[in-house]
Structures are given as structure tokens and as C-alpha cells.
Amino acid sequence: MIDTYLDALWLERGASEHTLAAYRRDLEAWARRVAAADGDLLMPPPALLPDWLAERRAGAYQLRSNARLLSTLRGFYRWALTEGHIEQDPLAEVRLPPVRPSLPNTLDEEEVERLLAAPDVDTALGLRDRAMLEVLYGCGLRVSELVNLSLDAVNLRQGVVRVRGKGDKDRLVPLGEEAVHWLTRYLRCGRGELMRDTTRPALFPGRGDNSMTRQAFWHRIKAHAGTAGITRPLSPHTLRHAFATHLLNHGANLRVVQLLLGHSDLSTTQIYTHVAQARLEALHAEHHPRG
């Protein structure tokens, strides 16, 4: 039954392998829990899930983790109801306290400028890294989207890049003047030096003319952050978060930011309004005489 549901998710929504693997872990853990209680997966005992969520909450699991688990299970039972496998949703009455959104780590604009300027652009590796950082921040890409860019995905004349995001969905994202400048310079003076075979498709090669891995680029980001004197915690999404937050701080429409980020649901983008609001509150408290 779980395999059938996951196949449906892949076919109907184009869910990624990472998403499907996470759903499978949650569903199989729930199936084991139901089996241990001598229950049926399609008709679990009413108190079983609330009791399990309470146990998890008392242990190492955070409220957000329970919320994700409940969301996964609800999706499964909604599908089972739609397909006629059950007559009523067994989780219809299960509720969790509201989860306060956790604000993503980001950088202010001055820190971003220092990070972007950190690579040594007198070297081919430095030119590659500067171009990658400019595209990452200028377009708000996921690191996986950045490292998988091919040469033909970039149109410097029109100033756009074609990005393949989650669910293999393509979107066109404007590059911006700085990203175009550094990409042009890198393609003229850096890429050919880094590749033995420049006909290979990787825009940003790692070893062996293949695309750089996410892990390798993440190590490069951390090294450049050290050069820039940035000590706050970073994540692979830090520049993506900064991109969205800075756009909103400068008056961008939330729907536009959603399209640029490639979010399928506006609620995912709304976290950045909280980040922007938190920044405004901090500035008010620091500078306003009544703060």
C-alpha cells in the first residue's frame, strides 16, 4: 500500500527522490507502530497516533518534526480515502499546537558583499567561485540547481538562466548585471583553463570535467566565508535565504519572490516575510528612541 501511494506521488506530483525517501521513512515507521499494536494500517487505533506524537515530543523530537510526520500521514490517508481504500480519515481529529516558523539563517547585505568579494579572481578557480556565488545570490538558486547548470542553460545576451528545480520543473530566472558580468569573465578566462574538454556540458566543473558536487561547493563557501570574516552559522541555503529576504526588504512582491525561488506553494515563501519583519523589529529596537 505504501509503495502504491509513493508511486502515485511520483506520477501525479513529480515528487523528488529525496521527498519520496522522507515520506517512506515516516510511513514505514508508522506502519511498524501500528503493527506492534496489532492494528491495521488503514484502520489504526484512534489513540495510537496521539500517544506516539506525545512520546516523540517528550523525547528528542521537536514539534516541527511531529508536524511533518502528521502531514505525511494525512497525505497518505487522504489518498486512501480518495482511492476508496477507506471510508473515513482516521486522522481527521488529530491536531497539533501551531508551529512557530523557524527563521532561516541569512546574511545582511554588507556580509553578502564581503562573501562575494572573497574569491581570488586572478585565478581560474577564483573566477569560477565568484561567478557561482554571484549566480547563487543573484538568482536565489538552490545549491543543487547551481552545480547542475549546463552551459546551454545560460543566455547572457538576454540575461536569463534556465533552472531545473524540484520535480524536474524548469523556470527562467533573471541573472542581473553583476552575475552576467562575472559569468562572462569566467567563461572567457576561467572555464577553459579548468576543463580538459570544453565541449562537456558542465557550466561549473569540479574534477574530471564533470559538474561540481554540492558538497565540494559547500566547502568552498565555508572557506570564502572565513576569508570574508563571516563567523555566523551558514547553511547551503544561506545565499538563497539572503536573496529572498533582501528582495522583500526592498519592496518586492511576495508572488514574484515565489516564482523566482520556484516554490510551488506561497506558504513556503511566506517564511521570508517573518525574516524581513524580524529585521525591521531589530532595527527599530536599536535605533528608535522609543524602541
C-alpha positions as CSV (number, residue, x, y, z in Angstrom):
1,M,0.0,0.0,0.0
2,I,2.8,2.4,0.9
3,D,4.6,1.7,-2.4
4,T,1.4,2.3,-4.4
5,Y,0.9,5.7,-2.6
6,L,4.5,6.7,-3.3
7,D,4.2,5.7,-6.9
8,A,1.1,7.9,-7.2
9,L,3.0,10.9,-5.6
10,W,5.8,10.4,-8.2
11,L,3.4,10.2,-11.1
12,E,1.0,12.9,-10.1
13,R,3.2,15.5,-8.4
14,G,6.7,14.7,-9.7
15,A,7.9,14.3,-6.1
16,S,11.7,14.2,-5.9
17,E,13.6,11.1,-4.7
18,H,14.6,12.9,-1.5
19,T,11.0,13.7,-0.7
20,L,9.8,10.2,-1.5
21,A,12.5,8.8,0.7
22,A,11.5,11.0,3.6
23,Y,7.8,10.0,3.1
24,R,8.8,6.4,3.0
25,R,10.7,6.6,6.3
26,D,7.7,8.2,8.1
27,L,5.1,5.8,6.6
28,E,7.2,2.7,7.4
29,A,7.8,3.9,10.9
30,W,4.1,4.4,11.4
31,A,3.3,1.0,9.8
32,R,5.6,-0.6,12.3
33,R,4.0,1.2,15.2
34,V,0.5,0.1,14.0
35,A,1.7,-3.5,13.6
36,A,3.2,-3.5,17.1
37,A,-0.3,-2.5,18.4
38,D,-1.9,-5.4,16.4
39,G,-3.7,-2.8,14.3
40,D,-4.5,-2.4,10.6
41,L,-2.6,0.4,8.7
42,L,-5.8,1.5,7.1
43,M,-7.7,1.5,10.4
44,P,-5.2,2.3,13.2
45,P,-6.4,2.5,16.8
46,P,-7.7,6.1,17.5
47,A,-5.3,6.9,20.3
48,L,-2.3,5.4,18.7
49,L,-1.0,8.4,16.8
50,P,-1.6,11.0,19.6
51,D,0.2,8.7,22.0
52,W,3.1,8.3,19.6
53,L,3.3,12.0,18.9
54,A,3.4,12.7,22.7
55,E,6.2,10.2,23.1
56,R,8.2,11.7,20.4
57,R,7.7,15.2,21.8
58,A,8.8,14.0,25.2
59,G,11.9,12.6,23.6
60,A,14.3,14.2,21.2
61,Y,11.8,15.2,18.5
62,Q,10.8,18.8,18.1
63,L,7.2,20.0,17.4
64,R,8.2,20.7,13.8
65,S,9.3,17.1,13.3
66,N,5.9,15.9,14.6
67,A,4.1,18.3,12.3
68,R,6.0,17.0,9.3
69,L,5.1,13.4,10.3
70,L,1.5,14.3,10.8
71,S,1.4,16.0,7.4
72,T,2.9,12.9,5.7
73,L,0.4,10.6,7.3
74,R,-2.5,12.9,6.5
75,G,-1.5,12.9,2.8
76,F,-1.4,9.1,2.8
77,Y,-4.9,8.8,4.4
78,R,-6.4,11.4,2.1
79,W,-5.1,9.4,-0.8
80,A,-6.5,6.2,0.6
81,L,-9.9,7.9,1.1
82,T,-9.9,9.3,-2.5
83,E,-9.0,5.9,-3.9
84,G,-11.7,4.1,-1.9
85,H,-9.5,2.1,0.3
86,I,-11.1,3.6,3.5
87,E,-14.5,5.2,4.2
88,Q,-13.3,7.9,6.6
89,D,-10.0,9.5,7.5
90,P,-8.7,8.1,10.8
91,L,-6.6,11.2,11.5
92,A,-9.3,13.7,10.9
93,E,-9.5,14.7,14.6
94,V,-5.7,14.7,15.3
95,R,-4.3,18.2,16.0
96,L,-1.0,19.7,16.9
97,P,-0.3,23.0,18.5
98,P,0.6,25.7,15.9
99,V,4.3,25.7,14.9
100,R,6.1,29.0,15.0
101,P,8.1,29.2,11.8
102,S,11.8,28.9,12.4
103,L,13.7,31.8,10.8
104,P,16.3,30.7,8.3
105,N,19.9,31.8,8.7
106,T,20.7,34.6,6.4
107,L,23.3,37.4,5.9
108,D,22.8,41.1,5.8
109,E,23.7,42.9,2.6
110,E,27.2,44.1,3.7
111,E,28.1,40.5,4.7
112,V,27.0,39.2,1.3
113,E,29.2,41.8,-0.4
114,R,32.2,40.6,1.6
115,L,31.5,37.0,0.8
116,L,31.1,37.7,-2.9
117,A,34.4,39.6,-3.0
118,A,36.3,36.8,-1.1
119,P,37.5,34.6,-4.1
120,D,40.8,35.5,-5.7
121,V,39.6,36.4,-9.2
122,D,43.2,36.5,-10.5
123,T,42.9,32.7,-10.7
124,A,40.6,30.4,-12.7
125,L,39.3,28.8,-9.6
126,G,38.6,32.1,-8.0
127,L,36.8,33.3,-11.1
128,R,34.7,30.2,-11.1
129,D,33.8,30.6,-7.4
130,R,33.0,34.3,-7.9
131,A,30.7,33.5,-10.8
132,M,29.0,30.7,-8.8
133,L,28.4,32.9,-5.8
134,E,27.1,35.8,-7.9
135,V,24.6,33.4,-9.7
136,L,23.6,31.7,-6.4
137,Y,22.8,35.1,-4.7
138,G,21.6,36.9,-7.8
139,C,19.2,34.2,-8.8
140,G,18.3,32.7,-5.4
141,L,19.1,29.2,-6.6
142,R,19.3,26.0,-4.5
143,V,22.9,24.7,-4.4
144,S,21.9,21.6,-6.3
145,E,20.3,23.8,-9.0
146,L,23.5,25.8,-9.3
147,V,26.0,22.9,-9.6
148,N,23.8,21.1,-12.1
149,L,23.6,24.1,-14.5
150,S,24.8,23.3,-18.0
151,L,26.4,25.7,-20.4
152,D,23.4,25.9,-22.6
153,A,21.2,26.9,-19.7
154,V,22.7,30.4,-19.7
155,N,21.7,33.1,-22.1
156,L,24.0,36.0,-21.4
157,R,22.5,38.2,-24.2
158,Q,19.0,38.0,-22.7
159,G,20.4,37.9,-19.1
160,V,18.5,34.8,-18.0
161,V,19.3,31.3,-16.8
162,R,17.1,28.2,-17.2
163,V,16.9,26.3,-13.9
164,R,15.7,22.8,-13.4
165,G,14.2,22.7,-9.9
166,K,12.3,20.2,-7.8
167,G,10.0,17.8,-9.6
168,D,12.1,18.4,-12.8
169,K,10.2,21.7,-13.3
170,D,12.1,24.4,-15.4
171,R,11.9,28.1,-14.6
172,L,13.6,31.1,-16.2
173,V,15.3,33.4,-13.7
174,P,16.9,36.8,-14.5
175,L,20.6,36.9,-13.9
176,G,21.2,40.6,-13.1
177,E,24.1,42.7,-14.2
178,E,26.7,41.5,-11.7
179,A,26.0,37.8,-12.4
180,V,26.2,38.5,-16.2
181,H,29.5,40.3,-15.8
182,W,31.2,37.6,-13.7
183,L,29.8,34.8,-15.8
184,T,31.1,36.5,-19.0
185,R,34.5,37.0,-17.4
186,Y,34.6,33.4,-16.1
187,L,33.6,31.9,-19.5
188,R,36.2,33.9,-21.3
189,C,39.1,33.5,-18.9
190,G,38.4,30.7,-16.4
191,R,36.3,27.8,-17.6
192,G,38.7,26.8,-20.5
193,E,41.6,26.6,-18.0
194,L,39.7,24.4,-15.6
195,M,38.5,21.9,-18.2
196,R,40.4,19.5,-20.5
197,D,37.3,19.1,-22.7
198,T,35.4,22.3,-23.0
199,T,32.7,20.6,-25.1
200,R,31.4,18.9,-21.9
201,P,28.1,20.5,-20.7
202,A,29.0,21.4,-17.1
203,L,28.9,25.1,-16.6
204,F,30.9,24.9,-13.3
205,P,33.2,21.9,-13.5
206,G,34.7,20.2,-10.5
207,R,37.1,17.3,-11.1
208,G,37.3,15.5,-14.3
209,D,35.2,18.0,-16.3
210,N,32.0,16.9,-14.5
211,S,29.7,19.3,-12.6
212,M,30.9,20.2,-9.2
213,T,29.2,18.4,-6.3
214,R,27.1,20.2,-3.7
215,Q,29.5,19.1,-1.0
216,A,32.5,20.4,-2.8
217,F,30.9,23.8,-3.4
218,W,29.7,23.9,0.2
219,H,33.3,23.5,1.3
220,R,34.3,26.4,-1.0
221,I,31.5,28.6,0.5
222,K,32.8,28.0,4.0
223,A,36.4,28.7,3.0
224,H,35.3,32.0,1.4
225,A,33.2,32.9,4.4
226,G,36.3,32.5,6.6
227,T,38.3,34.8,4.2
228,A,35.4,37.4,4.5
229,G,35.5,37.2,8.3
230,I,31.9,35.9,8.5
231,T,31.5,34.0,11.7
232,R,27.8,33.4,12.0
233,P,26.5,29.9,11.2
234,L,25.9,29.3,7.5
235,S,23.9,26.7,5.6
236,P,24.0,25.7,1.9
237,H,20.8,27.8,1.5
238,T,22.2,30.9,3.2
239,L,22.6,33.0,0.0
240,R,19.2,31.8,-1.2
241,H,17.6,33.0,2.0
242,A,19.5,36.3,1.7
243,F,18.3,36.7,-1.9
244,A,14.6,36.3,-0.8
245,T,14.9,38.4,2.3
246,H,16.7,41.3,0.6
247,L,14.2,41.3,-2.3
248,L,11.4,41.7,0.2
249,N,13.3,44.3,2.2
250,H,13.5,46.4,-1.0
251,G,9.8,46.1,-1.7
252,A,9.5,43.0,-4.0
253,N,6.1,41.4,-4.3
254,L,5.8,38.0,-2.4
255,R,4.4,36.3,-5.5
256,V,7.3,37.4,-7.6
257,V,9.7,36.0,-5.0
258,Q,7.8,32.8,-5.0
259,L,8.2,32.5,-8.8
260,L,11.9,33.3,-8.7
261,L,12.5,30.7,-5.9
262,G,10.5,28.1,-7.7
263,H,8.2,27.4,-4.7
264,S,5.0,25.6,-5.7
265,D,3.2,26.9,-2.6
266,L,3.1,30.5,-1.5
267,S,3.1,29.5,2.2
268,T,6.7,28.2,1.7
269,T,7.8,31.7,0.6
270,Q,6.0,33.5,3.4
271,I,8.7,32.5,5.9
272,Y,10.8,35.3,4.4
273,T,8.2,37.9,5.4
274,H,8.9,36.8,9.0
275,V,12.6,37.2,8.4
276,A,12.1,40.7,7.0
277,Q,9.7,41.6,9.9
278,A,12.3,40.3,12.4
279,R,14.9,42.6,10.8
280,L,12.7,45.6,10.9
281,E,11.9,45.0,14.6
282,A,15.6,44.7,15.4
283,L,16.4,47.9,13.6
284,H,13.5,49.7,15.4
285,A,14.7,48.4,18.8
286,E,18.3,49.5,18.1
287,H,17.7,52.9,16.6
288,H,14.3,54.3,17.6
289,P,14.3,56.4,20.8
290,R,11.1,54.6,21.9
291,G,12.4,51.2,20.8
